[in-house]
Amino acid sequence: MAKKLSGNKKHIDFKGRMVMIGFGSIGQGVLPLLLRHIGIKPGQITIISEDDRGGLPETKRYGVEFIRKRLTQANYRQMLAGRLAKGDFLVNLSVEVASTALVELCQEKGALYIDTCIEPWPGGYTDPTLSVSRRSNYALRDTMQKLVPKYRGGPTAVIAHGANPGLVSHFVKQAIMNVARDTGVKAKPPTTREGWGALARRLGIKVIHIAERDTQVSPRPKEVGEFVNTWSIDGFVSEGSQPAEMGWGTHEKALPRDGARHRFGCDAAIYLNQPGLLTRVRTWTPLEGPFHGFIITHNESISIADYFTVRERNRVVYRPTVHYAYHPCDQAIMSMHEISGKNLQQQKRQRLIVDEITSGRDELGVLLMGHRKGAYWYGSQLDIKETRTLAPYNNATSIQVCAPVLSGIVWALENPDRGIVEADEMDFARNLEICMPYLGPVVGKYSDWTPLQDRGRLFPEDIDRKDPWQFKNFRVT
């Protein structure tokens, strides 16, 4: 029996037009949530997508207009200009359609905007003529950040607001408040980034992992020449082909041997001269325990580190190290091994698993380390069985993205003149309120685990055990 959801209520009425770009796993999963929670009729929605990926019958079922068309640098204005005006909403769930171009168009038209990551035009991730630094998420974010002053006070454009980036930034703030409470630090939720940085510094937080373990399984084995995953395969491969990136903490003693700083921007992050698909790190979640995650580059690795930076007299005195540590479903791991052996040349066939999943969960949260109680994980432990009681066309991974897409849209409608904003700048409590009914058990768990636990048990290593939070001590390639 499906549990009764407080989240089934409508959060807000929307009278304008909504254009959704892309209709893959997230587009298909978020459509019923929009119709459920926002006072919008199917006739107000237009979906533009290069292909339907099996979702076309659903648009017909709901009575939503579907246009099969690839948006390019040459045609996007022509395709969108007549469909966007003041008060309308552009929901960008596509790949290889430049986010900055869409944001600028929306600002010109007076339309609201949301995406789940900052996308470039085709080639922006993998163009070998670009330097490694320029192929990074740091560079994409820097380009977007340059638009912030230009459009301050304009229509709200919510940038990079899915599960991660997005939801995890709200998890971090709630986790900080929980650690403060449990360590006897009396503090109200800060209202400025300076306040949040000061609180994180006071608590002694050195490292933040976005620690995720996906255990969903399909009974159908992965075939040779096939990439299997629980969410966008094109998006995953694109991210994994970019350099591994991380926000770089002030406690770190030296750069990794293949690490480098960027020569532009906020200087809150570094990159490694190797792709995220080939870079592993030790991490921990409550149900899985210790495991190896991949440092897939994400916007939140940079934005969280930047947001919590503390400066005194223009000198950085505090910043945590922040990065993703992701173990996808086991069939995706096999797919990654295959693509890695072919020098990151993607397989020709793809299989997104949703209905065929028989068991498993997606354990997604944030792991805060270095404070008085050691390590603290806070996040969602949603399994596939509960997912199927919550919303159609979703697995445990996709609904963790769809819920914050919904909350970001609601927040933008409630705050329509905030210009360009990232998740870290939004009201974390309001977004969590909207997302919670779709996240399954949301738990906080302390642990004495460190990345050095059981290191050297079989093979002795010369490592600095006095500070287990240094990145260089536990990277595995």
N, C-alpha and C positions, 0 to 999 in steps of 0.2 A: 504494500500500500504506500503510495507516494505521501511523503510528509507534507503537512500544510505549510506553505511558505508565506512568511510576512512579506517576502520579496515579490509576491504575485500582485501586490497593489501597484497601481500606476503612480509613477513618481512625478510626472509633469506632463502637461499638454503641449504639443508641438503643432503649430499651424502652418509652417512653411513647407518647402520641398526638401527632400533628402536624396542625395546622389551617393550611391555606394560604388566605389571603384574596386574591382576584384570580387570574386565570389568563390573562393576556395573554401578550405575547412572552416576558417573563421567567419567569413561572410555568411556561409550557410548556417553556422551555429548561432550567429548574433541576430539574424533576421527575426526569428520568433521571439527573442527577448525584447527587441525594439517594439514589436507589435504588442507584446504583453505589457510593457511598462511605460511606454511613452504614448501619449494620446495622438497617435499617427495612424492614418488609414493607408492601406496598400497603394491606393492611387496617388499618394504623395511621394512614393518611393520609386526611383529609377536605379537599376543596377547596370553598370557598364563593365564588361569583363572580356578578356581575350578568349576565354573558353568557359564552358559551364562546369567542367569537372564533375558531372553527375548531378549538379544542383538545379538544372533548368526545370525539371518537373516540379520542384518546390516553389519556384517563382510563379509558375502557372497556377499551382494550387492556391497560393496566397493572393494571386491577382496582381503581382508586382511586375512592372515593365522591365524587360530584360533586353539589353542591347549587346550583341556580341561584336565587340570591336576592341582592338588593341590601341591603347592610348600611347602616342609617341610625342617626341619633342616637336614634331611638325604639325600634329593634329589636335593636341589636347585642348588648346584654347578654343578652336572651332567646335569641338565636341561638348565642351563644358560651359562656354560663355552664355549660351541661351538657356542653360538649365540652372544657373545660379544667380541669385539676387540677394538683396539685403534680407537677413533673417533666415535664409536657407542654410542647409548643413551638408558639408562634403565629408563623407566617411571613407577614408583611404585605407583599404585593406589589400592593396596590390603589391606586386614586386616590380622593380625596374621602371617605376614612374616617379620622377624626381619630386620629393616632398617639398623642397623649397619652391619649386615652380608652382605647385598646387597651393601652397600657403600664400604666395604673392597674388595669385589669381583670386583667392578667396578674400584677401584683404581689399583688393580693388573692387570686388563685387559686394562687399559687406556681409559675406557668408561666414558661418562658423566652420570649424575644421577639426578633425581628429585623425591620427594615424597610430599604428602600433610600433613603428620604427622609422628611422629616417632613411629613405630610399634614394639612390641616385638613378640617373638614366642608365641604360644598358652599358656595361663595361666599367662602371664606376667601382665595382668590387674587384675586378680581375684584369684590368687593363695593364699589361706588363710595362707599358711606357710610363706609367705613374710610379712614383716611389712607393715603398712600403708604407711610409707615413701617410701619404696622400690616399692610399686605399683603405684607410682605417675608419672606424666609427668616430674616432676623435676628430678626424678631418670633416666628416659629414656633420657632426654636431657643431663644430666651429663655424661652418658655413651657415647653419641655421641660426646660431647665436648672433651672428652679425646682423641678422634681420630684426632682432628683438628691439633695439632702440628705434628703428624706423617705424615700427608698427605698435609701439607702446600705446595702450588705450584703445586699440582697434578691436575688431571682432576676435573673440577668443579662438585661438588655434592651439589645441592640446597636442603636444608632441610626444611620441613614443609612449603610448599608454595602453599596453596590453598587460599580460601577466608579468613578463620581464623583457624589456623595461615596462614600468608602470606600477602594477600592484605591489611589487616588491619594495618600492620606495615608501609606500604606505606601511608595509610590514616593518620596515626598518624603524620608522618613527614610533610605532606601537611597541616594538621590541625594546627600544631605548627607554620608553616610559615604564615598561615592565621591569627592566633591569634596575632602573632608578628606584622604583618601589621596593624591590626585593633586596637591594643593598643599603636601604635606609637613607637614600638621598631624596630629600623632599623637593619636588619640582613639579610645577604645572607645565603642560605642553607649551613649549616656546611658540612665539608668533612670528619670529624672524629666523632667517638662515643663520645669522650670527648667534642667536640664542640656542639653536639646535647644535651648532658646532661646539659651543661652549659646554653644553651638557654632555655631549659625546666625549669631549676631552676630559671633563671632570670624572666621568665614569671609567675612563681608561680604555676605551674601545680602540683597539689597534687594527683589527682586520674584520671585514665583512665579506663573507661568501654568500653569493646567491646559490644555495646548495639545493640541488634538485635531483631526485631519483625517480625515473619512470619505469614501472614494472609491468605495464600492460602487455598482454600477449595475445597473439592470434594463433589458432591451431594450424593455419596454413603456413608452411615453411617459406622462408625467403628463397627465391630462386636466383641463380647466377644471372647477372646483368640487370638486377632489379633493386631499387632503393625502397625500403619499407620504413614508414615512420607514422607517428601519431599526430603530426601536424605538418605544416607546409614544407614539403621536401625542397622546393626551389629556394625558399627562404633559409632553411637550415644549411643547405650546401653553400649558398652565397655567404652566409655568416661564417661558416667553418673554413671557407677559403680565404677569408681576411686574416690579417695577423692577430695572434692572441694579444689581448689588451687588458690592462688593469689600471684602476686608480692607484697612485703610488704614494704610500704612507710616509710620514715624516720619521717614523721609527726605523725604517729600512736603512741598513748600513751601507749597502752598495747595490748597484744595478746587477741583474742577472747577466751572465756572460754574453748572451745574445740580445740583451735588452737595450733600448734606446729611447731617448726623449725626443719629443717633437720640437721643432724650431719655431712654432707659432702657437697661438691660442692661449688657453688658461693654464697650461703646464701642470694640470692635475693628474695626468696619466702618462704611462709609458706603453711601449709595444715591444713584442718579441719578434725577431726575424724568422718566424715560422708560423704556419697557419694554426688556427685554433683546433682544427680537426686532428692535429698531430701533437697537441700539447695537453698533458694531463696534470692533475693536481690532487693531493689528498684532501678529502673533506668528510663531512659527517652529517647525517640526518637521524632523527630518533628511531625510526622503524628499520632503516637499512643499516645503521651503524656506520663504521668507516668504509669508504670506497674511493675509487678514482673517478674524478669528474674531468670533463674536458673544458678548457678555458675558451669557450666560444665567445667572441667579442659581442658585447651588447652596449647600448647607450647608457644603461644604468651604472656600468662600471666606472664611467667617467662622470656622469651627472651627480651620483651620490657622493663620490670623492670630492668633487668640486663644491657641492652644496655644503658639506660639513667642514670645509677648510676654514681654519681660524688664522687670521692675520693680525699682527701687531706691528704698527709703524711700517706697513707694506711688506713685512717679512712673514712668511708662512711658518707658524709655530705648531700647527696641528693639522693632520689630515690622515684618515684611515686608508689602508690598502683595501681596495674593493675589486672583486671580479666574480664572474660566473664560474660555477663548478658543476657541470651538467653531465649526468649519466642518462642518456636516452633509453628507450626501450631496447631490449636485447637484440631484436631484429634490426633496429637502426644501427646498433653497434656493429653487427655483421656487415651491413651496408656501408658503414664508414670504413671498415677495414678494406673492403673491396675498392672503394673509390680512392682511398689513400694509396693502394698498390698500383693504381693506374694514374698516379700523379694528379689527383684531384679532377680527373675527367669524369663527369657525371654519367651514371648509367642511363640508358635510353628509356627504360621502363620505370614507372613509379607506382607504388601502391600505398595509398593512405588508408590506415586501418581505423575504422570506427565501429560499424555494426558487427564486424567479425571478431572483435575483442571478446575473449571469454573470461578474463580475470585480470586483476592488477589494479594499481593506483598510480597517481602522480603525486609524489611528496615534494612540494615546492615551498621553500621558505628562505629565510635569511639566518645566517649563522654569525652571531656577534661574538668576537673573541678578544681576550686581553683584559677584561674587567675583573673585578674581585671574585666573581663566582666562576671564572674560567671561560666557558663557552655556553651560549644560549641560542637555541634554534627556535624560531617562531614562524609558523606558516600553516599551509593547507595540506591535509592528508586525504585527499578525495579519491575514492575508488570508483571503478566503472559501474558497479551495481547501483550505488547511490546516484551517480551521474544520470543514469537512465530514468530516474524518478524526477529529475530536475528540469530537463529541457531536451527537446528532440535534436537530432543531427549533431550530437556532441559526444566526444569521449572525455575522460578526466582531464586531459591536457587542454583541449580546445576550450572547454567551458571556463577554465582558469584564465583564459585570454578574453573570452567573450564577456564575462562579467565586468572586468574593468573597462572594456570598450563601452559597455552600457553606462557604467558609473561616470566615465569621462564625458560622455555625451550629456548626461543629466547635469553634471557639474558645469559644463560649458553653457548649457541653457540657463542655469541659475546664475551664472557669472559671465554674461555675454560680451563684456568689454575689457577683457584682461590681456588682450594681445597674445603674443606667443609665450606659452608656459610649458614647463616640464612637470612631471609628476611630483617632483620634490617641492615644487612651489604651490601645490594644491592642498586643499583641506584633506588631510589623511583620514580623519574620523568620518567625514561625510562619504568619502569613497569606500571605506571599509563597510560602512553601514549598508550601502547598496550591494556590495559584492558578497557579503557574508552568507546570504542564503544559498549561494551557488558554490561554496568552497568546501563543503563537507566539514569534518572536524578541523577546527583551527586551534592549534595547540602551541604552548611554549614549553620547552624542555631544557633543563640545564645538564651539562656534562663536564667531566674532567678530561675529556678527550683533547689532545693536541696533535698537530701534524707530525710530531716526532714520536708518537706512541708506537712502540714496537719497531722503530727504526733501528737498524744495526743488530737485530736479533740473530740473523743468519749471516749477514755480511757487514762487518764492522765499517763504520763511516766516521770521518773526521768532520763533525758538525758542532755548531755552537748550541749547546743544550740550555744555556742560560736564557735565551730568548727564542721560544718555539714559534714565534709569530712572524719571523722573517721569511719573506717569500722565497729567497734563494735556497733556504734549507729544505724545502719539501717539494720543489717542482720536479716533475718526472716527464721526460720526453721520449 
